[in-house]
Amino acid sequence: MTMNKPHPFASQSWLTIPFEKRIKNPNDELVDILVSLPGCLALGEEFLNQSRLELTYTKSQLLDYALDLISRLDNWHERSYGKVVNPNSQRYFGIPHSAVFTAIYDAANLIAFQLLVLVSPSTGQQIERIHFHARSILAADAFIEINGAVAPAGGYILMVFPLKVLSVWAPLAEQREYAVRKLQNWDREGEANSICRFAAPVLLGSTTETAPSSVYYANVAARVHSCCPL
């Protein structure tokens, strides 16, 4: 997603051959879903750039793709952590590991539901899910920090992904700004090869200036925020 192109590991060969002699664990199954996200986002970008005469087929494709992603994600959550929580409730985590992977699940859902709003009339339930998943990422981040598992020293650098998604796709500006600040704080060393620099939605070359980036299909997210404010 950092390169704004479909992931090569989304091919059927990559999803099956490496696991012929080893059964996939829940984390592997979640990764299988995540590698399909760039293809869905590429379709969203194509939808935004087409003429009205070309929109119908792509719109239908994107709608089906987003609904399929949501279904696969929720099936994964139900198998791994139980039934999906009511959007009006608040998440609770047992250990930092579950908080990280739940946040990754929330990040993928946040994108899928935002794309769904882009191509179909939004419902109250869809909007509730968007806000729920954004809040859940923040809750996971707070839980991990309280429990002393702060990246990178705590080993939970995987939180970069949900925070990156939050910084681009969250429905509220303050949520996006929080994620940007958090990624910047993790990049205090200013290293050129920092994973936070690579994954963050802004150029982190200066502590006083930031510049927007197009990674994680930020252009598609910006269109969603402008035409479908939540």
Order of alpha helices (4+ residues) and beta strands (2+ residues): alpha-alpha-alpha-alpha-alpha-alpha-alpha-alpha-alpha-alpha
